[in-house]
């Protein structure tokens, strides 16, 4: 009877430890997904910025010589 009681307590402790480890693992997974989401959002923002910059550059190159020179100077500064 005592051995059975000890086994039940050990099993309960093992289950509790397993559940805690499992919960911690799931939390790390969620953190990783959140980080990936943030990275994807940053990349999307960079792509949007680059698209706008390219459109502005195209418009400037279609403009007059002075505008082209300004655009070229700004491009060389970056």
N, C-alpha and C positions, 0 to 999 in steps of 0.2 A: 504494500500500500504506500509506504514512504517513497519507494523507488518510483512508483507511478506518479506520485505527486511531484517529485523532483523533475521527472521527465516532462510533465505538463508545464511546469514553470520554465524549464529550459526551452521547450518548444514555443511557449508564449514569448519568451525573450527573443528567441531567434526570429520569430515572425515579426515582432516589433522592430528589430534591427533591420530585417529585410524590407519592411514597409518604409522605414525611414530612408534607407539607401535608395529604394526605388523612387521615393518622392524627390530626393535630392537629384537623382539622375534626370527625372522629368523636368525639374526646375532648370537644370543646366541646358537641357534640350530647348526649353522655351527661351532662355537667354540667348542661345545660339541663333534661334530663328529670329528673335528680335534684332540681333546684330545684323543678320543677313538682310532683314527688311530695311534697316537703316542704311546699309551699304547700297541696296538697290535704289532707295530713294535718293541718296547722294549721287549715284551714277546717273539716274534719270534727270536730276537737276543739272548736272554737268552737260549732258547731251542736249537738254533744252537751251542752255546758255550757249553752247557751241553752235547750235542751229541758228539761233538769233544772231550771233556774231558773224556767221558765214553769210546770212541774208543781208546784214548791214554792210559787210564788205563787198558783196556783189552789187548792192545798190550804189555804194561809193565808187566802185570801179566803172559803173555805167555812167557816172556823173562827169563833171568837168575835171580838168587837170589839177586844179587846186585841191579839190576834194580827194582825188586819188593820192596826192602827195601827203595830205593829212592822214589819210587812212594808212598809207605805207609807213609813215613816221610812228603812228600809234602801234602798228604791228611790230616794228623793230624795237620798240620800248619794252614789249612783253617778253 
